[in-house]
Amino acid sequence: MKISLKYAAISITAFLLASCSQAQTPVEIAEISTDELLAPEATTLFLALDEIKWTDDRVAALITELGALESHGLIPSHYHVEALKTATGETRSKLAADAWLSAAAHMIYGKVDAISVEPDWTAIGREANLPDLLADVLLSGEVANSLRSLAPKTPQYSALQAELVRAMEIEEAPLDPLENKDLLRPGASGEAVKALQQRLLLKGLILEENLSGKYDSTTETAIKEVQGENGLDADGAAGAATIRALNRDHKAKIDALRVNLERLRWLPDDLGQRHLRINIAGFSVTANENGEVVRTHSVIVGKTYRKTPVFSDQVEYIIFNPWWETPPSLAVRDKLPAFRKDPAAVDRLGFEVLDRNNQLVDASTIDWNSVSATSFPYRLRQKPGDVNALGQVKIMFPNPHNVYLHDTPNRELFSKRQRAFSSGCIRTHLPLELSEWLLRDTQGWDTAKIDSAVKSKRETRATLAKPVPVHILYQTVVADEFGVRYLDDLYERDQRVLTALDLRPQ
């Protein structure tokens, strides 16, 4: 017999999601009021169904299941584990149903509301009817593995979860964090350098005899080794990213795994049979098809003060030889100071200036030093060409952030390993090859047609026969052909997720 509670699924799910990251006082075993439950509406519904019973063996299996959630980065004590061990009767039934429903919601949708830490988040998460799921579990009596089975079924999640299990089996003493804020370069000396060398000694990268307090060649070589292992530019100088890598102790790795497993729980099961996945922290975009990565391209992302947003959308069309409609914010922040310094740059860089009536203005007649930044009166656009900011192609997925993938005339920046140089958009290495993959199923747009469009030097639009989903993500731990890799938390976003994960839900 299957008990259908689909009429309650939406309200229960909404309640559970809304309660992911708020604090709760400890549960009293003697009397459990509705206010003390994590999912009061769902629990009340289940207690009203005589067919559903929480027997001793089912409760024992549930306690085991809740304990196993630690291997997924969740905290078992958040789900009444201790109270369930001694509770009886109606109290135990309430606690058991409440614990299962809350934990199931966190395994399916994530414990943390994605929008609370990533305000631009638009990906539609996984779907499930929690009341039906719990009814099936209890009626079948198969409580064992009922929560763990709800985890995402993706290779990335499985790899990170297995890594977390391995990490939890290792005990290592925590490290005191290096806290120097200044960039340390070869030739520097002092206590900050001495602390840096102490950390390098602890990691087996230098010898005790090298603890000089002077940033010598031995220290520089060791720092380059750290940078190479952590995907950083091996310049031998200890900046913020290098210090973050040196501070990544065993606990920090466990925390990073927990955070990134949570981020993966926010995603839908189906990202698209063909889709693009951009990892800001990994400076890469992958073309994915039938569950496999078929292309990987390096990308340049937003600077730390002009961060690339995290969201999902669809690639709808591609423009070859694009004009660059300069966003008003960039016109004021970047171009106005440049034109004040060098008015000839307007023509040299191929810009056109339009007034508020969209009429062309002769740039040579403008005194840029008298133009107001607070009420900038012009619209700027840049012609197609070798110095165009978008290069030869832009890949469009219209969105309120005005963010898209595009080429760049500054291709030398792709030789860097840390590539946060843009104003928010995503500059892509080999964009014509990526465009060819996107247009593969669009009739008339083969390699020859793309080459012809580019050589024409005229702006040309190619609309995809079928939109391709694109997901801009922020994953600081990834699994790939090199194994599980820990990436720099470039935008320092991990701590917000970790803090929310550690809060007791209610």
N, C-alpha and C positions, 0 to 999 in steps of 0.2 A: 504493500500500500504506500502511495506517495502522497504526502500532504502538501498541497500547493499554497504558498503564502506570497505569490507574486504580487498581490495587491499592495503588499507592505514593503516591497523591495526598495522602491525609490526613496521613500521617506526614511527608512532605516539606514540605507546607504548614505544618504545625505547627512543624517545625524552623525554617523560614524566618522565620515570625512571631516565634518566640522569640528570634531572633538579630538583631532589627532594630537595636538601639541599643547594642551592645557594641563595645569598641575592638579593633582588630586591628593587628598589626605588619605592615610592608610584605612583599609576596610576593616570594620569591626565584624567579627564572626557571628556574634549573638543575634543581632538584628540587622538585616541589610535593607535599607530603604531604597526607593527608586532613585533618589538623588545620588546615592553612592555607586550606582551601576555605571558601567562604561557605555552600555547600549540598552538603556531602559525600555525603549519601545519594542525592540526585538525580543528582549528577555521576557517581557510581559506576554507577548504573543505566544512564545513557546511554552510558558508555564500554563497557559490556558488550554493546551492540547494534551489530553489525557494519554494519548498514544505514545508520547515521547517521554522516556524515562532515562534518568542518569543513574545507572546502576553503579555498584562499587567498582567493578572492573573497568567500566567506561570512564569513570572519574580518574582512576589510576592511570589509564591510558592517556587521558587528557593532560594530566600533570606531566607525564613523560613528554608529550608533544610540546607543551609550553616550554619545558626545559630545553628542548631541541631548537627553539627559536633563536637561542643565543648564537647558533652557528649560521644564522642569517642576519646577524647584526642587531637583532631586537633584544630587549631585556625581559626575561621571563617574569621577574617580580612585578612587572607592570600589569600582569594578567591574573591576579588573585592566587598565585601559586601557593603561597604559604597558608592562606586562609582555606583553600580547598583541601589541604591535608587534614584539617580537623573539623571542618564544617559538616553538618548533618542535615537531613530532611530538606525542607523547603529552602533554607538558606543555601545549602549545597547546590540545589538545582538552579537557583538564581545565579550563583557565582559561576557555575560551570557553563551555563548557556551564555552568560555575559562574557566570560573569558574567551570562549571559542569564537563568538561573533566578532568581538573586538580584534582578536588576533588574526582572524581570517581576513577582516577588512584591511588590516595593516599589511598582510602578506600579498593581497591582491592589488590594493590601490597605493600602498605605501603608508607609513605611519605619519609622515609629515605632509601637510598640504603643500604641494609643489609651489603654488602661487604665493604662499607666505614667505618663501625664500627666493623664488624666481618669479617676480611679478609679471613678466612677459610670457610665462609658460602657456602654451596653447595645445599641446599634445593631448589627445583624448585617451585616457587611461584604459586599462583592461576592464572588462565588464563581467559581472557575476551576480547571480541572485542568491544572496547570502541566506535568506530564510530557507529556500529550497535546498541549498547545500547542507545546512545543518540538519534539516529534516532527513535527508538521505543518509547522512552519517549516522544519526542516532537510530534510524529504523533498520539500517544494515548492521549496526553494532561495530562498524569498522572505524573506530576513532583513531587508532594508530596510523600515523602518517597523513592524517586528514588535513592538517595545517601545512606541513612541509610540502605536500603535493600541490599546494596553491601557488608556489613560487614560480616566477617566470621560467619558461622552458626555452631559454636562449643559451647559446654557447658562452656568451660573455658572462651571464649571470652564473652559470654552472662553474666556470673557471674561477671567478672571484669568490664564490661561496666555498669552493674547495680550498682556495688559498687561505681564506679566513679560518677554516677548520684546522689547517696545518699550523697557521700562526698561533692559534689559541693553545696548541699543544706545546709551545715553546715558552720558556720563562726567561726573560731578560730584564735586567735592571734598567729603569728609565734614565735618560740623560738629562742633565741640567741644560736648558736651552742657551745657545749663544745669543746674546741680545744686542750686539753692536749694530748700530743703525747705519754707520758710514761704510762706504765702499773702501775695502782694503786692497791696496795694490802692492806689487813688488817694490821694495825700498822703504815701506812703512815699518814702524817699530812701535813698541809699547805694550800695554796690558791686553789690549784687544787682539793683537797679533799673538801674544803668548797664549791666550785662551783658545784662539783658532788652532794653534799648534797642538795644544793639549787634546783637542777633539781629533785632530789628524793622527796623533799618537794612539788614542783610544781605538781608532778604526784601523790601526796597523799600517798607516800610510807613510809615517816617518818614524825615526828612532828617537829615543829619549835624548840623545846627544844633539838633536836638532832643535831642542826647546830653547831657542836663543832670544825669542821676543823680537827678532828681526825677520821681515818678510823676504827671505832669501830665495835662491833658485830651487832649493829642495822643497820649500813650502809651495812655491809656484807650481812645480811639477806635480805635487800631491793634489793641489787644488784642481789642476787640469784633469787629473784622473777622476776626481769626484764629479766634475762637470761632465766629462764624457760618459760616465756611468748613468747620469741622471738626465741625459738629453739636453744639456745646457751648452751654450757656446763656450768652448774651451779657451777662454782668454787669459786664464791664470789669475784673474782678479776675483776677490771674494765679495760679491754683491748680494743683494737681498735673496735672489733665487738660489745662489750657492749656499747661503746660510740656512735657508729653509731645507735644502737637501741634507745638510750636515745635522740639522735638528730632527730629522726624520728617524726616530728610534723605533723600537719594536712596537710600543704602544701606539705611536703615531701611524704606523702601517696598519695596525688593526683598526684604528679609528677611520683611516682613509678607506679601507675595505668596507666598513659598515656604511659610510656615507655614500659610496658609489653603488653598493647593492641597493640602497634606498632609492637612488636616482634611477636605477634600472627598473625598480618596481613601479615608478611613475609612468613608464612607457606602455603603449598598447602592445598586445600580442603581435599584431600585424602592422609593421611599419611601411608595408607596401611591397608588392612582388618585385618591383624595380624602384629603388629609392636612393637618395643621397643622404649620407650621415656625416655631419660636420662635427668634429670634436675640437672645440676652442682650445682646450688645454693641451691637446695633442697636435695642434697646428696642421690638421689634415682633414681632407674630405674623401670619403670612400663611396664608390658606386657599388651598390649591392643589388644582387639579382638571385632570386630563388634561394635566399638564405646564405649566399656566398659573396665575399668581397671580390669584385672583378677588376676594379681599378682603385688606385690610391693616388691622390694628388696632394702635394704640400700646399698650405694656405698661409696667408698673412691675416691676422685678426686685429681687433681693435686694441688700441693702447689701454693701459690700465685706467686712464682717466676718460677714455671714450670706449667703454666696453662694448663688445659685440653681444647683443641680447640673445637669450635662449628661447627658442620658439619653434613651432612646426608650421609648414606651409606647403605649397605645391609649385614646382617649376611649370610655368605656363608658356613662356616663349623666350627666345634668344634673339638678341640684337647684335649684328655684326657691324663694325665701324660705328659705334654709338656716339652720339652727342652726349656730353656730360652736363646735365642740368644741375648746376652747383646748388646744393641745399643752402637755404638762407643762413643757417648757423655757420656753415663752413665758409660761406662768402664773407661773413663778418669776422670770424675768428682767424681764418687763414689767408684769404685772398686780399682783403682790404689792407692789412699790414704789409703784405708783399707788394701791392700796387703803390702804396705810399712810398715804399723804399725804392721801387723800380717801376715807374709808370709804363716803360716800354715793354714790360713783361706781359701786359694785356694782349698785345698783338703777337709778340714772340711765341706765346704759349697757345695762341689760337682762340682766345676768348672773345665772345661777343657780349656787349652790354646792352640791356633793354631797360626802358623806363617802366613805370607802373602801368602804362597803357600798352606795354609790349611792343613799343617802337624802338628800333635800333638807335643807339646813341654813339656818336663818334667818340671813342675813348680818349682821343688826343685832346678833346675839349674839356675833359674832366679834371678838376683839381682834387686828387684823391685825398689830400691832407685836410680838405674842408668837408669831406663826405662824413656824415654822422654814422657811427656804429650802432647807436641805439635806434635810429630810424633810417636804416639803410634803404636808399630809394631805388636800387637797381636789382635786376635779375641777371645773373651770369650764366652763360652756357659756353661750353668748350667744343670746338669743332672736332670731328674725327681726324686722327692723325697720329704721328709717331709719339707725340708728347701728351696725347689725351690721357687723362687720369684713369680712364677705364680701359685703356689699351684697345685691343681689336674686338673684344666681345664682352657683353654682359649677359648673365643668365638670370632671368627675371622670375621672381615669385612675389608679386605685389603684396606689400604688407605695410602696416602703419609705421614701422620703424625706418622705412626707406632703406632697408638692408638687402643686399643681393650679392651674388658671386660675380666677379669680373676679373678681367686681365689687368695688367699693370705695365707701365713703361719701365718701372724700376725692378726689373727681374733679378738684378744682382742680390736683392734682399732674400731671395729663396735659398741662398747659400748659408744663411744664418739658421741656427737651430731653434732659437727663441724668436718668434716672428710676430711680435705685437707692435705693429707699426701703423695700422690703418686708423681711420676715424670711425670705425664701427662696421663698415662693409667688409666683405671677405674677398681678398685678392687670391686668385687661384693660379697655380703653376700649370702650364700646358692646358689652357682653357679651351682651345680649339679641339683637342682630343676628347676632352670631357663633353663638349658640345656635340661632337659626333656620336658619342654613346647616348646622349639624351635624345638625339634626333633619329636614332636608328630605326624606329618604327614610323617615322614621319615621311610619307611618300615624297620623293623629289629632293630630299635633303641628304645626299650621299657626300662622300669626301670631296668629290669634284665640285659639287654645287657650293659647298662651304668654302673651298679655296677660291672659287670664282667670286663669291660674295665679298670675301675679305679683300681680294685684289681690286675690286671695283672702287674701293675707297668711299663708297656711298653707304649711308645707313640703310641696313636691310634687316627686316624682321622675319624670323622663322617661328611659326606657332607649332608647338608640339601636338601631334595627333592625339595624345593622351597625356594629361598632366602627370608629372613625376613627383611624388612626395619628397620633401626635403626636411630634415630634422637637424636643427642646430642645438647641440648638446654641450655639456660641460662635465667631462669625465676625467678625474685625476688619477684613476687607476684603470688600466686597460689590459686586456688579454689579446695577444696577437702571436705571430709566428716566433716572436722573441721571448714568449712567456708572459707572465704577469709583470707589468711595468708600472712604477709609481712616477707620476708626472708632477711637474711643478704646479702648485695651486696659484696660478698666475694672478687671478682676480681675488684671491683670498676668500673664497666662497664656502669652503668646506666646513669651517667652524660653525656657521649658522645652521647648517643641516645637522651637524653633530649635536649641537646644543638642543635642537628640537627633538632629535632622536632620544636623548637622555632624559627628557621631561616625562614624568609619569602622566599617562593619558587620563582623561575622565569623560 
